[in-house]
């Protein structure tokens, strides 16, 4: 069973990691309480590093920097 998950805040659209054993989490950008029972979980993993890289990819994609971010991950052997 996976330990970590990724959700997007419905209010400010910030991508956030959370512990799957939690029932809710708070967005650190806008302070919205997010019910994890109702939220769409984008990705699950046991690896915190994988979760961090996935968040980086999602943020880079939304900022238009996906190719650049993938190159950074590849150069550092994360991807």
C-alpha positions, -999 to +999 in steps of 0.1 A: +000+000+000+013+034-009+023+060+017+022+093-002-002+110-026-006+141-047-037+164-049-044+198-064-061+224-043-095+232-058-092+269-048-057+280-058-046+250-080-014+244-060-001+209-062+005+193-028+019+161-014+002+144+016+004+113+038-023+088+026-031+079+062-046+114+067-082+122+061-076+158+053-047+182+045-044+220+043-032+239+013-001+258+023-007+285-003-044+295+005-051+276+038-081+257+023-088+224+041-088+196+016-109+165+023-089+136+010-119+114+008-134+137-018-103+149-036-089+134-068-056+118-060-033+123-090-005+100-080+004+075-052+038+061-042+059+048-013+088+069-025+089+105-013+115+112-040+091+100-067+063+122-052+086+152-052+096+146-088+060+142-099+051+175-082+080+191-100+068+177-133+032+189-127+044+224-117+068+226-147+041+216-171+017+242-157+045+269-160+054+259-195+089+246-184+083+208-188+112+201-212+136+221-191+126+203-159+129+169-175+164+178-187+173+188-152+160+155-138+178+135-165+211+153-159+208+145-122+197+109-129+163+114-112+143+106-143 
